[in-house]
Amino acid sequence: MEYIVDRFEEGIALLEPAQGPLRTEMLPRTQLPAETREGDVLVLENDVWRVDAEATAARRDKLRRRFERRGE
């Protein structure tokens, strides 16, 4: 299952499922890769979290295009 990093609060990462239903998962920041940033797509594989760089880039590009269309 994929999750999106919504934000960090006091050492806690708040994650939202990439595919509904909307429910926030909370994890200690230390359980995630050090390079994890807000908006990253995370995948849990064999009990280890990893950043899906390809999915993250595609998601950021999609959001960027959406905001550009709004500004036209």
C-alpha positions in Angstrom: 0.0 0.0 0.0 1.2 3.5 -0.8 1.1 6.4 1.6 1.7 10.1 1.1 3.6 12.1 3.8 1.2 14.8 4.7 3.4 16.5 7.3 5.7 16.1 10.3 4.8 17.2 13.8 7.3 16.9 16.7 9.0 13.8 15.4 5.8 12.2 14.2 5.1 11.6 10.5 1.4 11.9 9.5 0.7 9.7 6.4 -2.4 9.6 4.2 -3.2 6.5 2.1 -2.6 7.2 -1.6 -5.9 5.5 -2.4 -8.9 6.2 -0.1 -10.4 5.9 2.4 -8.9 8.9 4.1 -7.5 8.1 7.4 -4.3 9.4 8.9 -1.6 7.1 10.1 1.0 8.3 12.5 4.5 6.9 12.7 7.7 8.0 14.5 9.8 10.0 12.1 12.7 7.6 12.9 10.9 4.7 11.2 11.2 6.4 7.8 14.2 6.9 5.5 16.2 10.0 6.5 15.6 11.6 3.1 11.8 11.5 3.5 10.1 14.9 2.8 6.5 16.1 2.9 4.7 15.0 -0.2 6.8 11.9 -0.7 5.1 8.6 -1.7 6.1 5.9 0.7 5.7 2.1 0.3 6.0 -0.5 3.0 7.9 -3.5 1.8 9.0 -6.4 4.2 8.3 -4.1 7.2 10.7 -1.4 5.8 9.5 2.0 4.5 11.0 3.3 1.3 10.4 6.4 -0.7 9.1 5.6 -4.2 11.0 8.3 -6.1 9.3 7.6 -9.4 5.8 7.9 -7.9 6.8 11.0 -5.9 8.1 12.7 -9.0 4.9 11.8 -11.0 2.7 13.1 -8.2 4.6 16.4 -7.9 4.4 16.9 -11.6 0.7 16.2 -11.6 0.1 18.7 -8.8 2.4 21.3 -10.5 0.3 21.1 -13.7 -2.9 21.3 -11.8 -1.8 24.6 -10.1 -0.5 26.0 -13.4 -3.9 25.4 -15.1 -5.6 27.3 -12.2 -3.4 30.3 -12.8 -4.4 30.6 -16.5 
